[in-house]
Amino acid sequence: MLKAEKIIKKFGNLSVLKGVDLTIQQGEMVSIVGSSGAGKSTLLHILGTLDLPDSGSIQLNNEALLQLSSKKLAAFRNKHIGFIFQFHHLLPEFDALENVSIPGWIAQSSKKLVRDRAAYLLETLGLANRMSHKPGELSGGEQQRVAVARALINEPLIVFADEPTGNLDSKNARELHQLFVDINERTNTSFLIVTHNEELAALSGRTLQMKDGLIVS
């Protein structure tokens, strides 16, 4: 489903990714672990097309992503890829329902269908009574759940998560870990998760170790 080959990325004279190969099947939940500076987040951002490699290829659902124009790539990313980061990046002036709906509006889907799906996702994630609250009125765990719903609004093929529990306390982190597993099993959405959290990595079907810009195991 996702296939990356010979991904190379340099920043000046620093080689961050040194020819990474990676394949993820539909429905897989995969974690990437490794020390800081190993290239984990850089790889995640490139696979999600938030950044571009110096060389290599990426295919998602048989679409050669790096051969798309910037406009087509942005549209493909919006429709088929979800993102969850350590910091939720919610828009403070919008309430939870609106924050979740934004990617659907960008995709020019029916506004009613988008709002209905956003409400369904928030209800499923235990936020039925928090939909009209703005981010500043939500706890850290609630804000991250809103970010999860936003990542799922367009029913993506894969969700990329970069240290998604790094800013949460242990209770909220455990709840979010289980939420990923439940979503993965229920919807067959693939997950690729960069994490330092051993508990989260252990819940994944496959864990990859990165070191010095390469996947080593």
N, C-alpha and C positions, 0 to 999 in steps of 0.2 A: 504494500500500500504506500509506504514511504521508503524511498531508496535514495541514499546519498552516497556518492562515490568520489574519493580522492579530494576531499574538501581541504583546501589550503587557504589560510588567512594570515597575513602579516600586518603588523602595525610598525611602520618604519623598518628597522632592522630586526625587530622581534618577531619570531615565528610563533604564532599562538596555536594554529592548527596545522598539522604537518602531513595531511593526506588521510583524513578520517573517512572510513567506510561504515555505513550503518543502514540496516534494514529493519523496519517495524511493520508488522502485519496488522491488518484491521482487527480492532478489538484488543490489541496488546496494551498492557500497562508496564512501561519500562522506566526505570530510574537510572540516572547517571550520577555517580558519586566520585569523589576525588578531592584532593587538597585544593586550597585556593590557588588560582593561577594556572590550573591544569587545562583551562580552555572550555570548561563546561558551559558557562553562560554564553560565551561567544558562539559555540556550536549551536546552542539552542536558538539564539537569535538568527543565525544564518539559516538553519533548517526552517524557521518560521518566516523567513524572507524579510525580517526587520532589518537585516544587514546582508550584504552580499559578499561572497568569497572572492578571493583573487583568482581561483580556478577550482574546477570540480563541477559536479552535476547533482541536481536534486529533482526527483520525480515524486509527485504525490497523485495517487489515483491515475497513473500513466500520463500525467501532464508534466512536461518539462518546464519547471517553474522559471529557471534562469533564462529561458528563451522568450519569455513573455515580455511585452512592453510594460513600462511602469504602471500605466493605467490598468491594463488587464491583470497584472500581478496584484495590484491593490484590491481589485474586485474579487479575484480568486481568494486572496487571503481573508477578506472580510466574510466570504461565504463559507469557506471550508476549514478555516483554522481559528481556534480559540486560544486566548492567552490569559494566564494568571501569573501575577508577579508577587514578589515579597510585599511590596506596597501596592495597595489596591488601585490607585490612580482613578478613583471615582471623581466625578465632576461635582464640586460642592454646592453649586446652585440648583442642581436637579435632585429630585427625590429618588428613592431606591428603584421604583418602577420605571422611571424615566432613564436612569443610568443603565439599567438592564436593556431597555428598549433601543438605545442609540444605535448599536450595530445593525439592528433590523431596519431601522429607519434609513441608515446609510445604504443598505442593500435595496432600498425602495420597495420593501415588502408592504403589504396592506397594513396600515396603521392599527386597525382593530385586531388583526391576527397577531401582530407583534405584541401589542399590549396584553392580549389574552395569554399568549405564550409566556411573556414576562411574568405575569401574575401567577401562572401555573408553576413556573420555575421557583419563584420566591416562596410560594406556598409549600412546594415540595421540599425546599431547603429550610423550612421552619420559620419563615419570615412573613407569614400571612398578615400579621398585625403591624408590620413595620414598613409596608410598601410606600406609604406617604411620608416617611421620615427621610430627611436629608442626611448625608454622610456624617455630619457633625453631631447628629442625634443618635448615632448607632455606635455600638461597641466595636472594638477591633475585630472580634470574631464575626460579628454581623456584617461589617463592611466587607470582609473577605468573602463571605457567602454571597453577597451581592455581586462581587467581582466574578465568582464562579458562575452565577446565573448569567451574567453578561457574556462570559466566554461560551456559554452553551446556547445562546438565544438563536443563532442561525443554524443549529444542529450540525456542528462542524464534524469533519472526518477525524480530526485529531486536536487535542488540547496540549499546548506547551505550557508547562508550569515551572517558573524559575524561583526556587527557594520559597514556595508558597506558604510555608508555615514559619518562616524565619522571623516574623514579627509578631507571632502569637504566643500566648502562654501555653503550658503543656496540655491543659484541658481542651482549649480550643484547637490546638494542633492535632490532638488525637481525634477529635470530632471531624476535623477537616480531612484527615487521613482516611477515615472510614467513609466519608462522603465521596471521596474520589473512587474508592473501591465499589461503592454502591452504584454510582453513575456508570462506571466502566462495565459492570456486570449487567445493569439494566438496559443500557442504551447501545452497548458495543462500541462506544466511542474510544478511540485510542488515546493514551496518555503518554507523554514523554516528560519526565519530571527531573529537574536538577535539584538535588537536595544534599544537605549535610546531615539530615535527620535519619538515623539508622532505622528507627521504627517505621517511618514512611517507606524507606527503601525496601524493608523486609516484606511489606505488603504487596510490592510489585511482583508481577510474574517473572520479570527478568531485571537484573541489576548489572549495569556496565560500569567498569572502573576506568577513569581517565587519568592519564599521567603525562605531563610534558607534551600536551597537544595531540595525544593519540589515545584511542581506546585500547587498553592493554589486556582487559579480560572481561 
